[in-house]
């Protein structure tokens, strides 16, 4: 039996607006947080929206992405990067950074990236690592730091701060990245607050952001999206 899964990424902005019922107040809060300050400063706050499957988390994230693109004030200052619901093949921070860099190049194709930058990226993509676990972890750690530095270089070239729109953070944080990799990610975000923020979704508030001593303890602002009320469900139908 074929089941056609609802995919908000395939909808136009107008369709997303027409079908948007869950998380209206959350979206408004997110958009207001992204408005530049009086002196042009941008927020450093990252967010996680939790909620059960089917509550509309993907819809909200996709609408946020498109709302930023059509808002001149926000689009001039932010570069939102939206990723697939499942990040297949991402088994390390190094692989995640490659995905992010691919999106920067893809969504900034109007920018005049030099041949040198593109060549450097190709070189970084093909770093060879050892098969020995300990050596591999050390090499990936060093390679990830190089990719971070390169990402920040590209981000400055775009003239915009990045927003990483990531779904299923419970899988990414609990299964795909190690504690050491998460510590590196947080340290880079703290040391370079002008680089990027994360706005992500998760089914629940996971251990990596809730437990004391974990890498992202008290780092994210949390909001929960609830499923459609009976009234909104009738309206939707």
C-alpha positions in Angstrom: 0.0 0.0 0.0 1.4 3.4 -1.0 1.1 6.1 1.7 1.6 9.6 0.5 3.4 11.4 3.4 2.6 15.1 3.7 5.7 17.1 2.9 5.6 20.8 3.6 8.8 21.3 1.5 6.7 20.6 -1.6 4.2 23.3 -0.8 4.2 26.9 -2.1 4.4 29.7 0.4 0.8 30.5 -0.2 -0.2 26.8 0.5 1.8 26.8 3.7 0.1 29.9 4.9 -3.4 28.5 4.1 -2.7 25.3 6.0 -0.9 26.8 9.0 -2.8 26.3 12.3 -0.4 24.8 14.8 2.3 26.9 16.3 1.2 30.4 15.2 2.3 32.1 18.4 5.7 30.2 18.2 6.3 31.3 14.7 5.5 34.9 15.6 8.0 34.7 18.5 10.7 33.2 16.3 10.3 35.9 13.6 10.3 38.7 16.1 13.5 37.3 17.7 15.2 37.5 14.3 14.5 41.2 13.8 17.8 43.2 13.9 18.3 45.4 16.9 18.5 49.2 16.8 22.2 49.0 16.1 21.9 46.2 13.7 22.7 43.4 16.2 21.3 39.9 15.6 20.2 37.5 18.2 22.5 34.6 19.3 19.6 32.6 20.7 19.1 29.1 19.4 15.7 27.3 19.7 14.2 23.8 19.8 10.5 23.2 19.1 9.2 20.0 20.6 6.0 18.1 19.9 4.5 14.8 18.9 4.7 13.4 15.3 2.1 15.1 13.1 1.8 18.2 15.3 3.2 20.5 12.5 6.8 20.9 13.4 8.1 20.4 9.9 5.4 22.8 8.6 6.4 25.5 11.0 10.1 25.1 10.2 9.4 25.3 6.4 7.1 28.3 6.8 9.8 30.1 8.9 12.3 29.4 6.2 10.1 30.9 3.5 8.9 33.8 5.7 12.5 34.8 6.1 13.1 34.7 2.4 10.2 37.0 1.5 10.9 39.5 4.3 13.5 42.0 3.0 14.6 43.1 6.5 15.3 39.5 7.6 16.6 38.2 4.2 19.2 41.0 4.1 20.7 39.8 7.4 20.0 36.1 7.6 20.8 33.1 5.4 18.4 30.3 6.4 19.6 26.8 5.5 16.9 24.0 5.7 17.8 20.3 5.8 16.0 17.1 5.0 14.0 15.5 7.8 16.4 12.6 8.0 20.1 13.4 7.7 21.2 10.1 6.1 25.0 9.5 6.1 25.6 11.9 8.9 27.6 9.8 11.5 29.9 12.5 12.7 30.2 16.3 13.2 32.5 16.3 10.2 29.7 14.9 8.0 27.2 17.3 9.4 29.5 20.3 8.6 29.9 19.0 5.0 26.1 19.0 4.7 26.0 22.6 6.0 28.7 23.8 3.6 27.0 22.2 0.7 23.8 24.2 1.5 25.8 27.4 1.9 27.3 27.0 -1.6 23.9 25.9 -3.0 21.9 28.8 -1.5 24.5 31.4 -2.1 25.2 30.6 -5.7 24.8 34.3 -6.6 27.7 35.2 -4.3 31.1 35.4 -6.0 32.9 32.7 -4.2 36.4 32.6 -5.5 38.0 29.5 -7.2 40.4 29.4 -4.2 37.5 29.0 -1.8 35.9 26.3 -3.9 39.2 24.4 -4.3 39.8 24.6 -0.5 36.4 23.1 0.1 37.1 20.2 -2.3 40.3 19.6 -0.5 38.7 19.6 3.0 35.9 17.3 1.8 38.4 14.5 0.9 40.4 14.4 4.1 41.5 10.8 4.7 41.1 9.4 8.2 42.5 6.3 9.9 40.4 3.2 10.5 41.7 3.0 14.1 38.9 4.3 16.3 41.1 6.5 18.6 43.1 8.0 15.7 39.9 8.4 13.6 38.2 10.4 16.4 41.3 12.7 16.8 41.5 13.2 13.0 37.8 13.9 12.6 38.0 16.4 15.5 40.8 18.3 13.9 39.1 18.1 10.5 35.9 19.4 12.0 37.7 22.4 13.4 39.1 23.2 10.0 35.6 22.9 8.5 34.2 25.2 11.1 36.9 27.8 10.3 36.1 27.5 6.6 32.3 27.7 7.3 32.8 31.0 9.2 34.9 32.3 6.4 32.1 31.6 3.9 29.5 33.0 6.3 31.5 36.3 6.4 31.7 36.2 2.7 27.9 36.1 2.4 27.5 39.0 4.7 24.7 37.2 6.5 24.4 35.2 9.7 23.3 31.6 9.2 20.3 29.9 10.6 20.5 26.1 10.6 17.0 24.7 10.4 17.4 21.1 11.6 14.7 18.5 12.3 14.8 15.4 14.6 17.5 16.9 16.8 16.9 14.0 19.3 18.4 11.6 16.7 21.2 14.0 15.8 22.2 14.7 19.4 21.6 11.3 20.9 22.6 8.9 18.1 24.6 10.6 15.3 27.0 12.8 17.2 29.2 12.0 20.2 29.4 14.1 23.4 32.8 15.3 22.4 31.5 16.4 19.0 28.6 18.2 20.7 31.0 20.0 23.0 33.0 21.2 20.0 29.8 22.4 18.3 28.8 24.3 21.4 32.2 25.8 22.0 32.4 27.1 18.4 29.0 28.6 18.7 30.0 30.4 21.9 33.3 31.5 20.6 31.9 32.8 17.3 28.3 34.0 18.2 28.1 36.0 14.9 28.4 32.8 12.8 25.1 30.9 13.1 22.2 29.8 15.3 20.2 26.6 15.3 16.4 26.4 15.1 15.5 22.8 15.4 12.7 20.4 16.1 12.5 17.3 18.4 9.9 14.9 19.7 10.9 15.6 23.3 13.3 17.5 25.4 16.3 15.2 25.2 19.0 14.4 27.7 21.7 16.4 25.8 19.9 19.7 26.5 18.2 18.9 29.8 20.7 17.1 31.9 23.2 19.1 34.0 26.8 18.6 32.6 25.6 17.7 29.1 27.1 19.7 26.2 23.9 21.8 25.4 22.5 22.1 28.9 20.4 25.3 29.1 21.7 26.4 25.7 18.4 26.4 23.7 15.1 28.2 24.3 12.4 25.6 24.3 8.8 25.8 22.9 6.3 23.1 22.5 3.8 22.8 19.6 0.5 21.0 20.3 -1.6 19.1 17.8 -4.7 20.6 16.2 -7.6 21.4 18.5 -11.1 20.1 17.5 -12.0 23.6 16.3 -8.9 24.0 14.2 -9.3 20.5 12.8 -12.8 21.3 11.6 -11.4 24.5 10.0 -8.6 22.6 8.4 -11.0 20.0 6.9 
